[in-house]
Amino acid sequence: MVLDVLRTGRVGPEAVMFSVAVLLATLTSVTSIRLAVRAGLDLFARLVFLPSNTWSSVMSAVDLAVLAAAWFLAGRGKGNR
């Protein structure tokens, strides 16, 4: 949020949302939940806020894979390793 204020002179709603979500993700000890929250936020940011290009598409696919793997691990009860 500090960089957002320095860059634009104001705090955008996306910076607040991401900061709160990352803070909440750090409060849990379950690794798969932390990974899923971070990958989901990154995917959301790429789809909503960033322009579409090749690199962004590749990283969106990586985020989807991480999100799917975290979801799978959480469903099998292995998310806390």
N, C-alpha and C positions, 0 to 999 in steps of 0.2 A: 504494500500500500504506500510505503514511503516513496518508492520509485514512481508510482502513479501520480502522487502529489507533486513530486519534483518535475516530472515530465509535462503534466497537463495543468497543474495548479489546482486540481480538485481530485476527489476520490470517486472513482466510478463504481457503479453497482457491481460490476463483474469482479473488481478487486476485492470488494467487501465479501462477496459470495465465496470466492476462492479462498480467501484468508480464513473465514469461519469454517469452511469445509475441511481445510487442511488442519486447522486447530482441532476440530472434532475427531478427525481421523487419527491424530497423534494420541488421543486420550484412550484409545483401545489397544489392547495388547495382542489382538488377533492380526497376524501378518496379512492374511488374505483380505481382510476388510480394509486395512490401510492401502494395500496395493490396488484394490478395486476402486476405492474412493479417488486415489490419485490418478489412475488411468481413466476413470470416468470423467473426472474434471478436465483432464487434458483433452480427451475426445470431445467433450462439450465445447471447450474453448476453441478447438480447431474448427468445429462445424459451425459455430455461431459467430465468433469474433474475428477469426483469421481468414484472409483471402485463400481461395482454393488454388493450389499449385501441386506439382508432382511431389515435392518433399512433404507437404502437409498430408497428402493422400497416403503416402507410405507410412508416416507416423500415425495416422488414424488407424491404419490396418494393424500396426504394432499395438496401439492402445486397445483395440478390439480383442486382439489375441491375449493380452495381459488380463483384460477384464473377464474374458471367457475362462481363462485358466484359474483366476482367483475365484470365480463363481463355482467352478467345478470342484476346486479344493475345499471350499467352504461347505459345499453340499455333501462331500464325502467325510467331513469331520477332521480333515487334515490341515485346516487353515491356521492352526496355532504353531506350526513348526517353523 
